[in-house]
Amino acid sequence: MVVSAKKHLGPNISVICREQDRSALTDMGVKVRKTIQTIGGVIAENENGSKELDLTYEELLRIHEDEVKGSILEGIV
């Protein structure tokens, strides 16, 4: 996820993540701005905070909701 965020936002990003993920991200050299309650994933911001990329599981599920529902229904039928 961090690689994807850097690709879209530039090399100097900061992230918002779960407290449980903070140390792993800081070990990778990523600046953790604050923590949030989420199932997982990160919200990444570019260096000046003008662009944001939400890669939390909740947001990704929301974006792909129709595909997920379709896959579930295919498994039931």
C-alpha positions as CSV (number, residue, x, y, z in Angstrom):
1,M,0.0,0.0,0.0
2,V,2.8,2.4,0.8
3,V,4.4,1.8,-2.6
4,S,1.1,2.5,-4.3
5,A,0.7,5.7,-2.3
6,K,4.2,6.9,-3.1
7,K,3.6,6.2,-6.8
8,H,0.5,8.4,-6.8
9,L,1.5,11.1,-4.2
10,G,5.3,11.3,-4.5
11,P,8.2,10.0,-2.4
12,N,7.6,12.1,0.7
13,I,4.3,10.9,2.2
14,S,2.8,10.8,5.6
15,V,0.2,8.3,6.7
16,I,-2.6,7.8,9.1
17,C,-2.9,4.2,10.3
18,R,-3.9,1.9,13.1
19,E,-1.8,2.1,16.2
20,Q,-0.9,-1.6,15.6
21,D,0.7,-0.7,12.3
22,R,2.6,2.4,13.5
23,S,6.0,0.7,14.3
24,A,6.0,-1.3,11.1
25,L,5.5,1.8,9.0
26,T,8.0,3.9,10.9
27,D,10.6,1.0,10.5
28,M,10.0,1.4,6.7
29,G,10.8,5.1,7.0
30,V,7.3,6.3,6.6
31,K,6.1,9.3,8.7
32,V,3.0,8.4,10.7
33,R,1.0,11.6,11.3
34,K,-1.7,10.1,13.5
35,T,-3.6,6.9,14.2
36,I,-7.2,6.0,13.4
37,Q,-9.7,3.2,14.2
38,T,-9.8,1.1,11.0
39,I,-9.8,-2.6,10.1
40,G,-6.5,-2.0,8.3
41,G,-4.8,-0.1,5.6
42,V,-3.7,3.5,5.6
43,I,-4.7,7.0,4.5
44,A,-1.7,8.6,2.8
45,E,-1.0,12.3,2.2
46,N,1.5,14.0,0.0
47,E,4.2,16.2,1.5
48,N,2.1,19.4,1.7
49,G,-1.2,17.7,2.6
50,S,-3.0,18.8,-0.5
51,K,-3.7,15.3,-1.9
52,E,-4.9,12.3,0.0
53,L,-5.3,8.6,-0.9
54,D,-7.6,6.5,1.3
55,L,-6.4,2.9,1.2
56,T,-8.2,1.7,4.3
57,Y,-10.0,-1.7,3.9
58,E,-13.4,0.1,4.6
59,E,-12.9,2.5,1.8
60,L,-11.7,-0.2,-0.6
61,L,-14.7,-2.3,0.2
62,R,-17.0,0.7,-0.3
63,I,-15.4,1.4,-3.7
64,H,-15.7,-2.3,-4.8
65,E,-19.0,-3.0,-3.1
66,D,-20.9,-4.1,-6.2
67,E,-18.1,-6.5,-7.2
68,V,-17.9,-8.0,-3.7
69,K,-21.7,-8.5,-3.6
70,G,-21.6,-10.1,-7.0
71,S,-18.9,-12.5,-5.9
72,I,-20.8,-13.5,-2.8
73,L,-24.0,-14.0,-4.7
74,E,-22.2,-16.2,-7.3
75,G,-20.9,-18.4,-4.4
76,I,-24.5,-18.8,-3.0
77,V,-26.1,-19.8,-6.3
